[in-house]
Structures are given as C-alpha cells and as structure tokens.
Amino acid sequence: MSWISSISFDEITLSIVTLCMIRETMIQFLPDRVAGPGGWLIDTGSKDM
C-alpha cells in the first residue's frame, strides 16, 4: 500500500493528458473503420453525422 502514497497529483495529471493525446492521435491517423464513427476500437459517434 505504500506505493500508492508515493504517487503525486502531477503524475496522475500527466498520465491523463498522455492518454488523451494518444487517443486523439489514434483517432486522427487510424482509418474510420478502426477509430471513427462506428469504429471497433474507438467509436467517436454515429455514422449518420
């Protein structure tokens, strides 16, 4: 349990920002069938838009 107390707020914030940046990069560069409207990895919304 002592390892939990060694995690700082800055480390948590950096992890969240990094994950958001990775997600946005994946959405931008992967094809729509993988990461896009109706994609199997990241579904960004409906195909009707």
Backbone as a ProteinNet text record, in pm:
[ID]
protein_1_A
[PRIMARY]
MSWISSISFDEITLSIVTLCMIRETMIQFLPDRVAGPGGWLIDTGSKDM
[TERTIARY]
80.6	0	84.3	209.8	292	321.7	314.1	340.6	231.1	109.5	0.1	27.1	82.7	108.8	225.4	302	414	372.8	249.2	200.1	153.2	205.4	168.3	55.5	-5.7	-111.2	-57.4	64.3	124.8	142	177.1	191.6	57.7	-45	-178.9	-224.2	-203	-241	-165.1	-35.6	44.8	-3.1	-41.3	-92.5	-221.9	-311.7	-440	-419.2	-333	-304.3	-240.4	-148.7	-83.2	-184.4	-274.8	-376.7	-468.7	-505.5	-589.1	-517.2	-388.6	-311.7	-298.2	-277.2	-268.7	-401.7	-512.4	-644.7	-670.9	-641.9	-664.9	-576.3	-453.8	-364.4	-417.2	-466.7	-523.5	-645.1	-730.7	-849.3	-809.3	-705	-663.5	-600.2	-518.8	-440.5	-493.1	-574.6	-628.4	-748.9	-775.8	-892.7	-1023	-1128.9	-1257.7	-1315	-1285.5	-1340.5	-1278.9	-1161.4	-1094.5	-1122.9	-1099.7	-1119.5	-1194.4	-1322.9	-1405.6	-1550.9	-1640.8	-1782.9	-1811.4	-1851.1	-1879.3	-1755.5	-1641.5	-1517.1	-1515.6	-1439.7	-1438.8	-1346.6	-1245.9	-1154.3	-1199.8	-1225.3	-1274	-1395.7	-1511.1	-1633.1	-1654.6	-1638.6	-1647.7	-1787.3	-1882.8	-2019.2	-2090.4	-2206.5	-2284.7	-2237.3	-2265.2	-2225.9	-2314.6	-2428.1	-2525.4	-2481.5	-2386.3	-2348.3	-2273.3
-120.4	0	125.9	116.8	237.1	295.6	213.2	266.1	362.4	345.6	436.7	575.8	583.1	713.7	786.2	715.3	779.8	841.7	820.8	876.8	1019.8	1112.3	1252.7	1293.3	1405.4	1460.4	1491.2	1541.2	1573.1	1448.6	1336.9	1212.6	1163.1	1176.8	1138.2	1228.5	1357.8	1454	1427.3	1403.7	1373.9	1246.2	1145.5	1021.1	1043.9	1122.7	1151.5	1229.7	1330.2	1410	1323.2	1236.1	1146.7	1052.8	995.7	907.6	981.7	1104.6	1185.1	1214.3	1244.1	1271.9	1146.5	1031.6	906.1	875.7	896.6	870.9	961.4	1090.3	1184.2	1152.8	1110.9	1072.7	949.1	853	732.8	768.1	854.6	895.1	964.6	1044.9	1121.3	1032.4	935.2	862.2	724.1	661.9	531.3	546.7	446.9	455.6	455.7	507.2	521.5	388.7	280.6	151.3	104.9	158.8	123	227.9	354	462.5	575.4	570.5	672.3	643.8	702	673.8	525.2	455.8	313.2	225.8	280.8	204.7	99.9	-8.2	-117.8	-89.5	-3.6	27	150.7	258.6	383.2	427.5	430.4	475.5	622.4	708.9	853.1	909	825.7	873.8	792.1	839.5	766.1	794.2	704.5	718.5	817	853.9	939.8	1084.3	1125.7	1266.9	1306.8
0	0	0	36.1	43.5	-94.8	-199.2	-332.6	-377.3	-326	-360	-304.6	-186.7	-126.6	-193.9	-275.4	-344.1	-478.1	-521.9	-647.9	-622.8	-702.7	-683.5	-778.5	-748.3	-833.3	-972.8	-981.1	-1110.3	-1196.3	-1136.7	-1212.2	-1266.1	-1186.6	-1231.5	-1345.1	-1330.8	-1434.5	-1564.3	-1554.4	-1672.5	-1740.6	-1664.6	-1721.7	-1797.6	-1741.5	-1806.7	-1935.3	-1931.4	-2051.1	-2158.8	-2120.2	-2215.6	-2280.9	-2202.2	-2258.9	-2355.2	-2322.1	-2411.8	-2543.1	-2535.1	-2656.2	-2742.8	-2680.9	-2756.3	-2824.3	-2753.3	-2810.4	-2929.7	-2914.7	-3024.4	-3145.1	-3121.5	-3230.8	-3302.3	-3226.6	-3287.4	-3371.9	-3322	-3397.4	-3526.6	-3520.6	-3637.6	-3745.5	-3707.6	-3805.9	-3843	-3759.7	-3793.7	-3885.5	-3969.6	-4058.7	-3978.8	-4042.4	-3974.3	-3928.5	-3996.9	-3954.4	-3822.9	-3787.1	-3662.3	-3554.7	-3587	-3490.5	-3558.8	-3550.2	-3612.7	-3582.1	-3659.7	-3638.9	-3661.7	-3557.4	-3567.7	-3566.2	-3532.1	-3530.5	-3421.6	-3444.1	-3347.2	-3228.8	-3245.7	-3136.1	-3058.9	-3131.3	-3072.1	-3152.8	-3090	-3155.5	-3122.2	-3223.2	-3200	-3221.1	-3253.5	-3271.7	-3376.3	-3416.1	-3513.4	-3654.5	-3744.7	-3885.9	-3960.3	-3900.7	-3968.1	-3978	-3899.5	-3896.2	-4017.3
[MASK]
+++++++++++++++++++++++++++++++++++++++++++++++++

